[in-house]
Protein backbone atom coordinates (compact mmCIF):
# COMPACT_ATOMS: atom_id res chain seq x y z
CA UNK A 1 0.00 0.00 0.00
CA UNK A 2 2.99 2.32 0.70
CA UNK A 3 4.14 1.73 -2.84
CA UNK A 4 0.75 2.74 -4.21
CA UNK A 5 0.83 5.95 -2.15
CA UNK A 6 4.29 6.77 -3.47
CA UNK A 7 3.09 6.25 -7.05
CA UNK A 8 0.08 8.50 -6.47
CA UNK A 9 2.43 11.24 -5.26
CA UNK A 10 4.39 10.89 -8.49
CA UNK A 11 1.21 11.68 -10.50
CA UNK A 12 1.02 8.24 -12.09
CA UNK A 13 -2.29 7.36 -13.77
CA UNK A 14 -4.70 6.37 -10.97
CA UNK A 15 -6.23 3.62 -13.11
CA UNK A 16 -2.79 2.01 -13.33
CA UNK A 17 -2.35 2.08 -9.52
CA UNK A 18 -5.78 0.60 -8.85
CA UNK A 19 -5.32 -2.08 -11.50
CA UNK A 20 -1.94 -3.07 -10.07
CA UNK A 21 -3.40 -3.23 -6.55
CA UNK A 22 -5.98 -5.68 -7.86
CA UNK A 23 -3.34 -7.68 -9.72
CA UNK A 24 -4.46 -6.43 -13.13
CA UNK A 25 -2.50 -4.60 -15.82
CA UNK A 26 -4.25 -1.48 -17.19
CA UNK A 27 -5.57 -1.79 -20.77
CA UNK A 28 -2.69 -0.95 -23.13
CA UNK A 29 -1.18 -1.71 -26.54
CA UNK A 30 2.41 -0.48 -26.36
CA UNK A 31 3.40 -2.41 -29.50
CA UNK A 32 0.77 -0.56 -31.53
CA UNK A 33 1.91 2.75 -30.00
CA UNK A 34 5.42 1.99 -31.32
CA UNK A 35 4.02 1.09 -34.74
CA UNK A 36 1.94 4.28 -34.98
CA UNK A 37 4.76 6.62 -33.92
CA UNK A 38 7.24 4.92 -36.23
CA UNK A 39 4.83 5.16 -39.18
CA UNK A 40 4.19 8.86 -38.49
CA UNK A 41 7.93 9.57 -38.73
CA UNK A 42 8.46 7.72 -42.01
CA UNK A 43 5.26 8.64 -43.88
CA UNK A 44 3.43 11.99 -43.85
CA UNK A 45 0.20 10.22 -44.82
CA UNK A 46 0.33 8.44 -41.48
CA UNK A 47 0.13 11.80 -39.70
CA UNK A 48 -2.89 12.91 -41.77
CA UNK A 49 -4.70 9.66 -40.92
CA UNK A 50 -4.37 9.83 -37.13
CA UNK A 51 -3.71 13.44 -36.08
CA UNK A 52 -7.41 14.10 -35.42
CA UNK A 53 -7.94 10.75 -33.70
CA UNK A 54 -5.21 10.66 -31.06
CA UNK A 55 -4.02 13.10 -28.42
CA UNK A 56 -0.87 12.72 -26.26
CA UNK A 57 -2.73 11.32 -23.21
CA UNK A 58 -4.05 8.45 -25.35
CA UNK A 59 -0.58 6.84 -25.24
CA UNK A 60 0.11 4.59 -22.25
CA UNK A 61 3.91 4.97 -22.29
CA UNK A 62 5.06 8.40 -21.05
CA UNK A 63 7.90 8.43 -23.60
CA UNK A 64 5.38 7.94 -26.39
CA UNK A 65 3.28 10.83 -25.09
CA UNK A 66 6.25 13.18 -25.40
CA UNK A 67 7.20 11.93 -28.87
CA UNK A 68 3.61 12.35 -30.11
CA UNK A 69 3.52 15.87 -28.60
CA UNK A 70 6.65 16.77 -30.61
CA UNK A 71 5.09 15.39 -33.81
CA UNK A 72 1.86 17.29 -33.13
CA UNK A 73 3.77 20.54 -32.55
CA UNK A 74 5.59 20.14 -35.88
CA UNK A 75 2.28 19.41 -37.64
CA UNK A 76 0.62 22.53 -36.15
CA UNK A 77 3.55 24.68 -37.28
CA UNK A 78 3.32 23.21 -40.82
CA UNK A 79 6.89 21.91 -40.55
CA UNK A 80 8.13 18.62 -42.06
CA UNK A 81 7.94 15.60 -39.77
CA UNK A 82 10.67 12.96 -39.91
CA UNK A 83 13.25 11.37 -37.66
CA UNK A 84 15.55 14.41 -37.68
CA UNK A 85 12.88 17.08 -37.11
CA UNK A 86 11.22 15.11 -34.31
CA UNK A 87 14.60 14.66 -32.64
CA UNK A 88 15.29 18.41 -32.96
CA UNK A 89 11.86 19.31 -31.51
CA UNK A 90 12.37 16.99 -28.54
CA UNK A 91 15.79 18.49 -27.95
CA UNK A 92 14.26 21.98 -28.10
CA UNK A 93 11.65 20.92 -25.53
CA UNK A 94 14.30 19.37 -23.31
CA UNK A 95 12.70 15.92 -23.63
CA UNK A 96 15.11 14.03 -25.93
CA UNK A 97 17.08 12.27 -23.20
CA UNK A 98 13.89 11.54 -21.28
CA UNK A 99 12.46 9.52 -24.23
CA UNK A 100 15.68 7.52 -24.72
CA UNK A 101 17.58 9.75 -27.14
CA UNK A 102 18.05 9.37 -30.88
CA UNK A 103 18.64 5.64 -30.48
CA UNK A 104 15.06 5.09 -29.28
CA UNK A 105 13.63 7.19 -32.13
CA UNK A 106 15.64 5.23 -34.70
CA UNK A 107 14.40 2.00 -33.13
CA UNK A 108 10.79 3.17 -33.55
CA UNK A 109 11.19 3.79 -37.28
CA UNK A 110 12.84 0.42 -37.82
CA UNK A 111 9.85 -1.44 -36.34
CA UNK A 112 7.56 -0.53 -39.28
CA UNK A 113 7.83 -0.52 -43.04
CA UNK A 114 4.85 1.70 -43.97
CA UNK A 115 1.82 3.52 -42.60
CA UNK A 116 -0.61 0.83 -43.78
CA UNK A 117 -3.39 0.17 -41.23
CA UNK A 118 -2.19 3.10 -39.09
CA UNK A 119 -5.72 4.46 -38.64
CA UNK A 120 -6.97 1.07 -37.43
CA UNK A 121 -4.05 0.85 -34.99
CA UNK A 122 -4.72 4.39 -33.74
CA UNK A 123 -8.34 3.59 -32.98
CA UNK A 124 -7.29 0.58 -30.89
CA UNK A 125 -4.92 2.84 -28.94
CA UNK A 126 -7.79 5.27 -28.37
CA UNK A 127 -10.08 2.46 -27.18
CA UNK A 128 -7.49 1.37 -24.60
CA UNK A 129 -7.14 4.97 -23.40
CA UNK A 130 -10.93 5.25 -22.97
CA UNK A 131 -10.92 2.03 -20.97
CA UNK A 132 -8.19 3.40 -18.68
CA UNK A 133 -10.09 6.67 -18.34
CA UNK A 134 -13.30 4.86 -17.40
CA UNK A 135 -11.42 2.85 -14.75
CA UNK A 136 -10.01 6.06 -13.29
CA UNK A 137 -13.37 7.90 -13.31
CA UNK A 138 -15.19 4.93 -11.81
CA UNK A 139 -12.67 4.63 -9.00
CA UNK A 140 -13.12 8.34 -8.20
CA UNK A 141 -16.90 7.93 -8.14
CA UNK A 142 -16.64 4.91 -5.82
CA UNK A 143 -14.29 6.79 -3.50
CA UNK A 144 -16.54 9.88 -3.41
CA UNK A 145 -19.67 7.78 -2.93
CA UNK A 146 -18.28 6.66 0.44
CA UNK A 147 -17.69 10.29 1.47
CA UNK A 148 -20.72 11.41 3.51
CA UNK A 149 -19.75 15.09 3.19
CA UNK A 150 -20.38 15.15 -0.58
CA UNK A 151 -23.93 15.92 -1.72
CA UNK A 152 -25.25 12.99 -3.73
CA UNK A 153 -26.67 15.22 -6.48
CA UNK A 154 -23.35 17.05 -6.83
CA UNK A 155 -21.76 13.61 -7.17
CA UNK A 156 -24.24 12.68 -9.91
CA UNK A 157 -23.45 15.90 -11.79
CA UNK A 158 -19.73 15.26 -11.39
CA UNK A 159 -20.03 11.68 -12.65
CA UNK A 160 -22.13 12.67 -15.65
CA UNK A 161 -19.73 15.49 -16.45
CA UNK A 162 -16.69 13.21 -16.37
CA UNK A 163 -18.30 10.66 -18.65
CA UNK A 164 -19.43 13.42 -21.01
CA UNK A 165 -15.86 14.74 -21.20
CA UNK A 166 -14.68 11.31 -22.29
CA UNK A 167 -17.35 11.18 -25.00
CA UNK A 168 -16.79 14.72 -26.26
CA UNK A 169 -13.03 14.48 -26.22
CA UNK A 170 -12.64 11.15 -27.95
CA UNK A 171 -15.65 10.12 -30.03
CA UNK A 172 -15.36 12.43 -33.01
CA UNK A 173 -17.57 12.25 -36.07
CA UNK A 174 -15.75 11.57 -39.31
CA UNK A 175 -16.37 13.11 -42.72
CA UNK A 176 -18.87 11.68 -45.19
CA UNK A 177 -18.49 11.32 -48.95
CA UNK A 178 -20.66 13.33 -51.34
CA UNK A 179 -22.35 10.22 -52.76
CA UNK A 180 -23.83 9.18 -49.43
CA UNK A 181 -24.83 12.73 -48.58
CA UNK A 182 -26.60 13.18 -51.93
CA UNK A 183 -28.64 10.04 -51.29
CA UNK A 184 -29.61 11.35 -47.84
CA UNK A 185 -30.62 14.69 -49.36
CA UNK A 186 -32.74 13.03 -52.08
CA UNK A 187 -34.51 10.92 -49.48
CA UNK A 188 -35.18 14.04 -47.43
CA UNK A 189 -36.59 15.88 -50.46
CA UNK A 190 -38.95 12.97 -51.19
CA UNK A 191 -40.19 12.99 -47.60
CA UNK A 192 -40.75 16.75 -47.69
CA UNK A 193 -42.70 16.55 -50.95
CA UNK A 194 -45.19 14.24 -49.24
CA UNK A 195 -45.58 16.62 -46.29
CA UNK A 196 -46.68 19.75 -48.11
CA UNK A 197 -43.20 21.29 -48.14
CA UNK A 198 -42.93 21.22 -44.34
CA UNK A 199 -39.47 19.80 -43.61
CA UNK A 200 -39.31 20.84 -39.95
CA UNK A 201 -41.54 21.04 -36.89
CA UNK A 202 -44.68 23.14 -37.33
CA UNK A 203 -45.25 25.90 -34.78
CA UNK A 204 -48.97 26.48 -35.35
CA UNK A 205 -48.27 29.96 -36.75
CA UNK A 206 -49.05 29.61 -40.46
CA UNK A 207 -46.96 32.47 -41.89
CA UNK A 208 -43.95 31.59 -39.74
CA UNK A 209 -44.16 27.95 -40.82
CA UNK A 210 -44.42 29.02 -44.47
CA UNK A 211 -41.26 31.15 -44.11
CA UNK A 212 -39.13 28.58 -42.26
CA UNK A 213 -40.75 25.30 -43.42
CA UNK A 214 -40.97 24.61 -39.68
CA UNK A 215 -38.15 24.68 -37.13
CA UNK A 216 -35.32 22.62 -38.61
CA UNK A 217 -33.31 19.92 -36.79
CA UNK A 218 -29.87 21.12 -35.60
CA UNK A 219 -30.86 24.81 -35.82
CA UNK A 220 -30.28 27.31 -33.02
CA UNK A 221 -33.11 29.86 -33.03
CA UNK A 222 -32.83 33.04 -30.97
CA UNK A 223 -36.03 34.92 -30.10
CA UNK A 224 -35.14 38.28 -28.56
CA UNK A 225 -37.17 41.18 -27.19
CA UNK A 226 -37.27 43.80 -24.48
CA UNK A 227 -39.02 42.87 -21.20
CA UNK A 228 -42.80 43.02 -21.46
CA UNK A 229 -42.95 42.32 -25.19
CA UNK A 230 -44.27 38.78 -24.70
CA UNK A 231 -41.28 36.47 -25.25
CA UNK A 232 -42.53 33.94 -22.72
CA UNK A 233 -46.11 34.30 -23.98
CA UNK A 234 -44.91 33.51 -27.51
CA UNK A 235 -42.99 30.34 -26.59
CA UNK A 236 -45.83 29.19 -24.31
CA UNK A 237 -48.28 29.62 -27.19
CA UNK A 238 -45.87 27.81 -29.51
CA UNK A 239 -45.16 24.97 -27.06
CA UNK A 240 -48.90 24.51 -26.54
CA UNK A 241 -49.54 24.39 -30.30
CA UNK A 242 -46.71 21.95 -30.94
CA UNK A 243 -47.45 19.55 -28.07
CA UNK A 244 -51.27 19.57 -28.34
CA UNK A 245 -52.04 20.18 -32.03
CA UNK A 246 -49.07 18.34 -33.56
CA UNK A 247 -48.18 16.03 -30.63
CA UNK A 248 -44.47 16.86 -30.78
CA UNK A 249 -42.70 16.08 -27.49
CA UNK A 250 -41.50 19.49 -26.25
CA UNK A 251 -38.95 20.28 -23.51
CA UNK A 252 -39.25 23.73 -21.95
CA UNK A 253 -36.53 24.96 -19.58
CA UNK A 254 -37.86 27.93 -17.62
CA UNK A 255 -35.21 29.79 -15.61
CA UNK A 256 -37.49 32.72 -14.81
CA UNK A 257 -40.96 31.35 -14.03
CA UNK A 258 -41.93 28.29 -12.01
CA UNK A 259 -43.38 25.29 -13.80
CA UNK A 260 -46.76 25.81 -12.09
CA UNK A 261 -46.90 29.45 -13.26
CA UNK A 262 -46.17 28.34 -16.82
CA UNK A 263 -48.87 25.69 -16.73
CA UNK A 264 -51.34 28.24 -15.33
CA UNK A 265 -50.63 30.49 -18.31
CA UNK A 266 -51.05 27.57 -20.70
CA UNK A 267 -54.34 26.62 -19.06
CA UNK A 268 -55.50 30.22 -19.49
CA UNK A 269 -54.66 30.32 -23.20
CA UNK A 270 -56.07 26.85 -23.82
CA UNK A 271 -59.38 27.41 -22.00
CA UNK A 272 -59.86 31.08 -22.84
CA UNK A 273 -60.24 31.92 -19.16
CA UNK A 274 -58.30 35.01 -17.98
CA UNK A 275 -55.22 34.33 -15.82
CA UNK A 276 -56.56 36.63 -13.12
CA UNK A 277 -59.70 34.52 -12.73
CA UNK A 278 -57.67 31.32 -12.52
CA UNK A 279 -55.36 32.80 -9.89
CA UNK A 280 -58.32 33.79 -7.73
CA UNK A 281 -60.32 30.64 -8.47
CA UNK A 282 -63.30 32.93 -9.08
CA UNK A 283 -65.07 30.84 -11.73
CA UNK A 284 -68.72 30.40 -12.65
CA UNK A 285 -70.23 26.92 -12.93
CA UNK A 286 -69.99 26.89 -16.74
CA UNK A 287 -66.36 28.08 -16.49
CA UNK A 288 -65.48 25.18 -14.18
CA UNK A 289 -66.97 22.84 -16.78
CA UNK A 290 -65.03 24.58 -19.54
CA UNK A 291 -61.84 24.30 -17.48
CA UNK A 292 -62.24 20.57 -16.79
CA UNK A 293 -62.96 19.77 -20.44
CA UNK A 294 -60.21 21.89 -22.02
CA UNK A 295 -57.47 21.05 -19.53
CA UNK A 296 -57.69 17.35 -20.44
CA UNK A 297 -55.90 18.00 -23.75
CA UNK A 298 -53.12 19.86 -22.00
CA UNK A 299 -52.65 17.18 -19.35
CA UNK A 300 -52.22 14.55 -22.08
CA UNK A 301 -49.74 16.65 -24.08
CA UNK A 302 -46.10 15.41 -24.37
CA UNK A 303 -44.78 18.55 -22.68
CA UNK A 304 -41.86 18.45 -20.21
CA UNK A 305 -41.07 21.54 -18.09
CA UNK A 306 -37.92 22.05 -16.03
CA UNK A 307 -37.76 25.16 -13.83
CA UNK A 308 -34.27 24.70 -12.36
CA UNK A 309 -32.94 28.21 -11.59
CA UNK A 310 -29.46 29.37 -12.72
CA UNK A 311 -29.12 26.32 -14.95
CA UNK A 312 -25.60 25.76 -16.26
CA UNK A 313 -24.95 24.80 -19.86
CA UNK A 314 -23.54 21.48 -18.63
CA UNK A 315 -26.68 20.67 -16.62
CA UNK A 316 -28.87 21.65 -19.57
CA UNK A 317 -26.89 19.37 -21.85
CA UNK A 318 -27.25 16.42 -19.47
CA UNK A 319 -30.99 17.00 -18.94
CA UNK A 320 -31.64 17.50 -22.66
CA UNK A 321 -29.89 14.25 -23.55
CA UNK A 322 -32.03 12.32 -21.09
CA UNK A 323 -35.25 13.91 -22.37
CA UNK A 324 -34.38 13.10 -25.97
CA UNK A 325 -33.39 9.51 -25.20
CA UNK A 326 -36.19 8.73 -22.73
CA UNK A 327 -39.12 10.75 -24.13
CA UNK A 328 -38.16 11.36 -27.75
CA UNK A 329 -38.21 15.16 -27.31
CA UNK A 330 -38.24 16.91 -30.71
CA UNK A 331 -37.56 20.52 -29.66
CA UNK A 332 -35.84 22.27 -26.74
CA UNK A 333 -36.94 25.73 -25.57
CA UNK A 334 -34.94 27.84 -23.09
CA UNK A 335 -36.43 30.86 -21.27
CA UNK A 336 -34.07 32.64 -21.19
CA UNK A 337 -30.41 32.64 -22.25
CA UNK A 338 -29.06 35.41 -19.97
CA UNK A 339 -30.21 33.53 -16.85
CA UNK A 340 -27.97 30.56 -17.69
CA UNK A 341 -24.41 30.08 -16.46
CA UNK A 342 -21.48 28.71 -18.42
CA UNK A 343 -19.75 26.73 -15.67
CA UNK A 344 -20.74 23.57 -13.80
CA UNK A 345 -22.60 23.73 -10.48
CA UNK A 346 -23.96 27.18 -11.30
CA UNK A 347 -20.55 28.89 -11.48
CA UNK A 348 -19.66 31.16 -14.33
CA UNK A 349 -16.28 31.64 -15.94
CA UNK A 350 -14.63 34.81 -17.28
CA UNK A 351 -16.55 38.03 -17.93
CA UNK A 352 -20.22 37.99 -18.86
CA UNK A 353 -19.62 38.49 -22.59
CA UNK A 354 -17.29 35.48 -22.70
CA UNK A 355 -19.80 33.48 -20.67
CA UNK A 356 -22.68 34.28 -23.05
CA UNK A 357 -20.41 33.37 -25.99
CA UNK A 358 -19.68 30.01 -24.37
CA UNK A 359 -23.38 29.39 -23.74
CA UNK A 360 -24.49 30.24 -27.28
CA UNK A 361 -21.69 28.14 -28.79
CA UNK A 362 -22.68 25.18 -26.63
CA UNK A 363 -26.37 25.57 -27.46
CA UNK A 364 -25.53 25.32 -31.16
CA UNK A 365 -23.36 22.27 -30.47
CA UNK A 366 -26.23 20.72 -28.49
CA UNK A 367 -28.67 21.28 -31.36
CA UNK A 368 -26.27 19.54 -33.77
CA UNK A 369 -25.50 16.69 -31.39
CA UNK A 370 -29.15 15.86 -30.60
CA UNK A 371 -30.42 16.84 -34.09
CA UNK A 372 -33.29 18.89 -32.66
CA UNK A 373 -34.04 22.62 -32.96
CA UNK A 374 -33.03 24.61 -29.88
CA UNK A 375 -35.06 27.78 -29.25
CA UNK A 376 -33.46 30.24 -26.84
CA UNK A 377 -35.04 33.47 -25.65
CA UNK A 378 -32.75 36.45 -25.18
CA UNK A 379 -32.94 39.95 -23.76
CA UNK A 380 -32.22 43.05 -25.82
CA UNK A 381 -30.15 46.02 -24.70
CA UNK A 382 -31.75 49.29 -23.57
CA UNK A 383 -30.63 50.93 -26.83
CA UNK A 384 -34.09 50.09 -28.19
CA UNK A 385 -35.77 52.29 -25.58
CA UNK A 386 -33.48 55.29 -26.10
CA UNK A 387 -33.59 55.20 -29.90
CA UNK A 388 -35.83 57.73 -31.57
CA UNK A 389 -38.36 56.95 -34.28
CA UNK A 390 -39.28 53.31 -34.79
CA UNK A 391 -38.59 51.09 -31.80
CA UNK A 392 -38.19 48.02 -33.94
CA UNK A 393 -35.19 46.04 -32.62
CA UNK A 394 -32.05 45.49 -34.70
CA UNK A 395 -29.40 42.77 -34.68
CA UNK A 396 -27.03 45.24 -33.00
CA UNK A 397 -29.42 45.36 -30.01
CA UNK A 398 -28.65 41.76 -28.98
CA UNK A 399 -27.45 42.00 -25.43
CA UNK A 400 -23.93 41.21 -24.15
CA UNK A 401 -22.48 39.27 -27.04
CA UNK A 402 -22.18 39.37 -30.82
CA UNK A 403 -21.53 35.63 -30.60
CA UNK A 404 -25.29 35.06 -30.28
CA UNK A 405 -25.83 36.49 -33.76
CA UNK A 406 -22.88 34.52 -35.10
CA UNK A 407 -23.90 31.13 -33.67
CA UNK A 408 -27.64 31.32 -34.37
CA UNK A 409 -29.20 30.00 -37.56
CA UNK A 410 -32.24 32.23 -37.05
CA UNK A 411 -32.35 35.48 -35.07
CA UNK A 412 -35.83 36.90 -34.55
CA UNK A 413 -37.45 39.66 -32.52
CA UNK A 414 -40.86 40.24 -30.98
CA UNK A 415 -42.16 43.78 -31.34
CA UNK A 416 -45.44 45.21 -30.07
CA UNK A 417 -45.85 48.92 -30.92
CA UNK A 418 -48.76 49.11 -28.49
CA UNK A 419 -46.20 48.70 -25.67
CA UNK A 420 -44.75 52.10 -26.62
CA UNK A 421 -48.16 53.79 -26.75
CA UNK A 422 -48.50 53.57 -30.54
CA UNK A 423 -51.96 53.00 -31.99
CA UNK A 424 -51.01 52.43 -35.64
CA UNK A 425 -48.40 50.47 -37.55
CA UNK A 426 -45.77 52.61 -39.24
CA UNK A 427 -46.90 51.56 -42.71
CA UNK A 428 -48.48 53.51 -45.56
CA UNK A 429 -51.98 52.38 -44.60
CA UNK A 430 -51.62 53.36 -40.90
CA UNK A 431 -53.26 50.08 -39.87
CA UNK A 432 -54.39 49.90 -36.21
CA UNK A 433 -51.93 47.88 -34.14
CA UNK A 434 -54.00 47.27 -31.02
CA UNK A 435 -53.85 43.66 -29.88
CA UNK A 436 -51.14 42.82 -32.40
CA UNK A 437 -47.47 41.94 -32.38
CA UNK A 438 -44.78 41.44 -34.99
CA UNK A 439 -42.43 38.46 -35.26
CA UNK A 440 -39.37 39.85 -37.05
CA UNK A 441 -37.03 37.35 -38.70
CA UNK A 442 -33.83 39.43 -38.93
CA UNK A 443 -31.37 36.64 -39.75
CA UNK A 444 -32.18 33.38 -41.49
CA UNK A 445 -29.19 31.32 -42.55
CA UNK A 446 -31.19 29.02 -44.82
CA UNK A 447 -34.12 31.14 -45.92
CA UNK A 448 -35.76 34.54 -46.32
CA UNK A 449 -36.52 37.38 -43.93
CA UNK A 450 -39.93 38.79 -43.07
CA UNK A 451 -41.95 40.75 -40.53
CA UNK A 452 -44.92 38.58 -39.58
CA UNK A 453 -47.86 40.20 -37.82
CA UNK A 454 -49.70 38.15 -35.22
CA UNK A 455 -52.63 38.58 -32.89
CA UNK A 456 -51.75 39.09 -29.22
CA UNK A 457 -54.42 38.51 -26.58
CA UNK A 458 -52.96 40.11 -23.48
CA UNK A 459 -55.30 38.77 -20.79
CA UNK A 460 -54.65 35.23 -22.03
CA UNK A 461 -50.92 35.79 -22.75
CA UNK A 462 -51.61 34.24 -26.14
CA UNK A 463 -50.11 34.74 -29.58
CA UNK A 464 -52.07 33.39 -32.55
CA UNK A 465 -52.42 33.88 -36.29
CA UNK A 466 -53.83 37.24 -37.29
CA UNK A 467 -57.22 36.53 -38.84
CA UNK A 468 -56.84 37.16 -42.54
CA UNK A 469 -59.80 38.83 -44.18
CA UNK A 470 -60.95 40.75 -41.09
CA UNK A 471 -60.87 44.48 -41.72
CA UNK A 472 -58.77 46.74 -39.52
CA UNK A 473 -62.05 48.33 -38.33
CA UNK A 474 -63.29 44.95 -37.10
CA UNK A 475 -59.96 44.16 -35.44
CA UNK A 476 -60.09 47.51 -33.64
CA UNK A 477 -63.66 46.84 -32.45
CA UNK A 478 -62.70 43.38 -31.17
CA UNK A 479 -59.73 44.78 -29.24
CA UNK A 480 -62.07 47.08 -27.31
CA UNK A 481 -64.03 44.11 -25.94
CA UNK A 482 -63.58 43.27 -22.26
CA UNK A 483 -61.99 39.88 -21.48
CA UNK A 484 -65.20 38.84 -19.71
CA UNK A 485 -67.41 39.56 -22.71
CA UNK A 486 -68.22 37.44 -25.71
CA UNK A 487 -69.10 39.29 -28.89
CA UNK A 488 -69.96 38.24 -32.42
CA UNK A 489 -68.96 40.15 -35.58
CA UNK A 490 -72.59 41.26 -36.05
CA UNK A 491 -72.72 42.57 -32.46
CA UNK A 492 -69.51 44.52 -33.03
CA UNK A 493 -71.05 46.55 -35.83
CA UNK A 494 -74.60 46.83 -34.49
CA UNK A 495 -76.14 44.78 -37.32
CA UNK A 496 -79.70 43.74 -36.62
CA UNK A 497 -80.94 42.12 -39.86
CA UNK A 498 -79.67 38.73 -40.94
CA UNK A 499 -79.18 39.82 -44.54
CA UNK A 500 -76.99 42.81 -43.78
CA UNK A 501 -73.29 42.57 -44.63
CA UNK A 502 -70.51 42.49 -42.08
CA UNK A 503 -67.68 44.86 -43.13
CA UNK A 504 -64.82 42.32 -43.34
Secondary structure, 3 states (H helix, E strand, C coil): CHHHHHHHHCCCCHHHHHHHHCCCCCCCCHHHHHHHHHHHHHCHHHHHHHCCCCCHHHCCCHHHHHHHHHHHHHHHCCCCCCHHHHHHHHHHCCCCCCCCHHHHHHHHHHCCCCCCCHHHHHHHHHHHHHHHHHHHHHHHHHHHHCCCCCCHHHHHHHHHHHHHHHHHHHCCCCCCCHHHHHHHHHHHHHHHHCCCCCCCECCCCHHHHHHHCCECCCCEEEEEECCCCCHHHHHHHHHHHHHHHCCCCEEEEECCCCHHHHHHHHHHHHHCCCHHHHHHCCCCHHHHHHHHHHHHHHHHCCEEEECCCCCEHHHHHHHHHHHHHHHCCCEEEEECHHHCECCHHHCCCCCHHHHHHHHHHHHHHHHHHHCCEEEEEEEECCHHHHCCCCCCCCHHHECCCCHHHHHCCEEEEEECHHHHCCCECCCCCCCECCCEEEEEEEEECCCCCEEEEEEEEHHHCEEEECCCCCCHHHHHHHHCCCCCCCCCHHHHCCCCCCCCCCCC
